[in-house]
Amino acid sequence: MLGIIGGSGLTELANLDISHREVVRTPFGDPSGAITFGQLSGQPAMFLARHGYGHTIPPHEVNYRANIWALWNKGARGIVSVASVGGIRADLSPGDLVVPHQIIDYTWGRRSTYHEGEGCTVTHVDFTEPYDRNLRQMILLAASDVGVPAHTAAVYAATQGPRLETAAEIDRLERDGCDVVGMTGMPEAVLARELGVPYAAINVIANYAAGRADSRDGISFEAIEGVLHEAMQRVRLVIERLSGCHAEVCTTPD
């Protein structure tokens, strides 16, 4: 079953044929909200709003461990994160969709592992490729199938939030090799890796990053709302197609 985590601009999945909602209790506290179950393209899927269904949880206070564990516990065999980002790279414009391939983590103080506490042994996971290669390719194929352009690679800078970055910080991120900037990509990705769940992301460029193009003197939140409203319609098309593709792969015999 495919699990979808929605961020800013995707607090509900309008094309999900809802069957029920379930509050999931976890050993790591409460998730951001109830999981919504239903069908996409005739296949079972589940959806969770990262910031809560009223968009009340800021990025640094999201219980990422509970969110990922809950989806895994309820049968997610692939997780797609949808998140709005700022565009740093010159060819990334507001409204563009991006499927990132790498992460640089600038967050701090977030509970970023399941392997801690009394009785836990030291556990390392390989994170050379933070996003699942096969799931990324499936997203790109789904986008192509429904005629939605998507950039095939980007380095995602995960910042702490909830404030946006300064122009100087964006300059630094660019020097570090980052292409987009967001606040929620970590520790989601590594927590999914610890549980062995394939994880990939669809990023929506909501605005030019601070100091870039029409964000040179400041970022317009009103403009962001309009960009996300239109872009998320395309994201829903991609996810709907992906749900069918993911089910086919997951049910194919070895």
C-alpha positions in Angstrom: 0.0 0.0 0.0 1.2 3.5 -0.8 1.5 6.1 2.0 1.3 9.8 1.1 2.4 12.5 3.5 1.0 15.9 2.5 2.6 19.2 3.4 1.8 22.8 2.8 -0.8 23.0 0.1 -1.8 19.3 0.3 -3.7 19.0 3.6 -6.1 16.6 1.9 -6.0 14.3 -1.1 -9.2 15.2 -3.0 -9.0 12.3 -5.4 -8.7 9.7 -2.7 -11.9 7.6 -2.4 -12.1 7.6 1.4 -13.1 4.5 3.2 -12.3 5.5 6.8 -10.0 7.4 9.1 -8.0 5.9 11.9 -6.2 7.4 14.9 -3.0 5.4 15.3 -1.2 5.2 18.7 2.6 4.7 18.5 5.4 4.1 21.0 6.7 7.5 20.0 3.7 9.6 20.8 0.8 10.9 18.6 1.1 11.4 14.8 0.1 14.7 13.3 -3.4 13.4 12.9 -5.6 10.5 11.9 -4.6 8.5 8.9 -7.1 8.7 6.0 -7.5 5.4 4.2 -9.1 4.9 0.8 -8.5 4.0 -2.9 -6.5 5.7 -5.6 -6.8 4.3 -9.1 -8.6 1.4 -7.6 -5.7 0.6 -5.3 -5.5 1.0 -1.5 -3.7 4.1 -0.3 -3.3 6.1 2.9 -2.8 9.8 3.6 -1.4 11.8 6.5 -1.3 15.6 6.8 2.2 16.4 8.1 1.2 19.6 9.8 -2.2 18.4 11.0 -5.5 18.7 9.1 -5.8 22.3 10.4 -2.2 23.1 9.4 -1.3 23.8 13.1 2.0 22.0 13.6 5.1 23.9 12.6 7.9 22.0 10.9 10.2 21.9 14.0 7.5 20.4 16.1 6.2 17.7 13.8 6.4 14.2 15.5 8.3 12.7 12.5 8.9 9.4 14.3 5.3 8.9 15.1 4.2 9.8 11.6 6.5 7.4 9.8 6.0 4.6 12.3 2.2 4.9 12.0 2.3 4.6 8.2 4.7 1.7 8.4 2.6 0.0 11.1 -0.6 0.3 9.0 1.0 -1.3 6.0 2.7 1.3 3.9 5.2 -0.3 1.6 6.2 2.9 0.1 6.0 6.5 1.3 5.8 9.6 -0.9 6.4 12.9 0.7 4.8 16.0 -0.9 6.3 19.3 0.3 6.6 22.9 -0.9 10.1 24.3 -1.3 12.0 27.4 -2.3 13.9 27.3 -5.6 17.6 28.0 -5.4 18.8 26.7 -8.8 18.3 29.1 -11.6 16.2 26.8 -13.8 13.7 26.1 -11.0 10.6 28.3 -11.1 7.5 28.7 -9.0 5.0 25.9 -9.9 7.7 23.5 -11.0 7.7 19.9 -9.7 11.0 18.4 -8.6 11.9 14.8 -7.6 15.0 15.3 -5.4 17.8 12.8 -5.3 20.0 14.1 -2.4 19.7 15.8 1.0 21.9 18.1 3.1 20.5 18.3 6.6 20.8 21.6 8.5 18.2 20.8 11.1 19.0 20.5 14.8 17.3 19.1 18.0 14.9 16.8 16.1 14.3 13.2 17.2 15.9 11.6 14.2 16.3 7.9 15.0 14.3 5.0 16.5 17.5 3.5 17.8 18.0 5.4 21.1 17.1 5.0 24.7 17.6 2.4 27.4 18.3 -1.1 26.0 19.0 0.1 22.4 22.2 -0.9 20.7 24.1 1.5 18.4 22.6 1.1 15.0 23.9 2.6 11.7 22.0 2.8 8.4 23.5 3.4 5.0 22.2 6.8 3.7 24.3 7.2 0.6 21.2 7.6 -1.4 18.6 9.1 0.9 15.7 8.6 -1.5 14.7 5.2 -2.8 16.0 4.9 -6.3 13.1 2.7 -7.6 10.4 4.8 -6.0 11.9 8.0 -7.5 11.9 6.4 -11.0 8.3 5.3 -10.5 7.3 8.9 -9.6 9.1 10.2 -12.7 7.4 7.6 -14.9 4.0 8.4 -13.4 4.5 12.1 -14.1 5.5 11.3 -17.7 2.5 9.1 -18.2 0.1 11.9 -17.2 2.0 14.6 -19.1 3.2 16.5 -16.0 6.8 17.9 -16.4 9.1 17.2 -13.4 12.8 17.9 -12.8 14.6 14.6 -12.4 17.1 15.5 -9.7 17.9 18.1 -7.0 19.7 18.5 -3.8 17.3 19.3 -1.0 18.5 21.5 1.9 16.5 20.7 5.1 16.5 23.7 7.3 15.0 24.2 10.8 12.2 26.7 10.3 9.6 27.9 10.9 11.1 31.1 9.6 12.3 31.3 6.1 16.0 31.8 5.3 17.9 35.0 4.9 19.4 35.9 1.5 22.9 35.2 2.9 21.8 31.8 4.1 20.5 30.9 0.6 23.8 32.0 -0.8 25.5 29.6 1.6 23.2 26.8 0.6 23.9 27.4 -3.0 27.7 27.2 -2.3 27.0 23.9 -0.5 25.4 22.6 -3.7 21.8 22.8 -2.7 19.1 23.3 -5.4 15.9 23.6 -3.3 15.2 24.4 0.4 12.5 23.1 2.7 11.9 22.4 6.3 10.5 18.9 6.6 12.6 16.5 4.5 14.6 15.4 7.5 14.3 13.3 9.6 11.5 11.8 7.6 13.8 10.2 5.0 16.2 8.6 7.5 13.3 7.3 9.7 11.8 5.5 6.8 15.2 4.1 6.0 15.5 2.7 9.5 12.2 0.9 9.1 13.1 -0.4 5.7 10.3 1.5 3.9 11.0 3.0 0.4 10.7 6.8 0.6 10.8 9.5 -2.0 9.6 13.0 -2.4 7.7 15.3 -4.8 8.8 18.9 -4.2 6.7 21.8 -5.4 8.6 25.1 -6.0 6.4 27.5 -4.2 8.7 30.5 -4.6 12.1 31.7 -5.5 14.3 31.4 -2.4 15.3 34.5 -0.5 17.3 37.0 -2.5 16.5 35.3 -5.9 14.5 36.8 -8.8 11.1 38.2 -7.5 12.1 37.3 -4.0 15.1 39.6 -4.0 13.5 42.0 -1.6 11.1 39.7 0.2 8.8 36.7 -0.3 5.1 37.1 -1.1 3.0 34.6 0.9 -0.1 35.5 -1.1 1.7 34.6 -4.3 2.7 31.3 -2.8 -0.9 30.3 -2.1 -1.8 30.8 -5.7 1.2 28.8 -6.9 0.5 25.9 -4.6 -3.2 25.7 -5.4 -2.5 25.2 -9.1 0.6 22.9 -8.7 -1.1 20.6 -6.2 -3.7 19.7 -8.9 -0.8 18.3 -11.0 0.7 16.6 -8.0 -2.6 14.7 -7.4 -2.6 13.5 -11.0 0.9 12.1 -10.5 0.1 10.4 -7.2 -3.0 8.9 -8.7 -1.1 7.4 -11.5 1.7 6.3 -9.1 -0.7 4.4 -6.9 -1.6 2.1 -9.8 2.1 1.7 -10.8 3.2 1.0 -7.2 0.5 -1.7 -6.8 1.6 -3.4 -10.0 5.3 -3.5 -8.9 4.4 -4.6 -5.3 2.3 -7.5 -6.5 4.7 -8.7 -9.2 6.2 -12.1 -8.3 10.0 -12.2 -7.9 
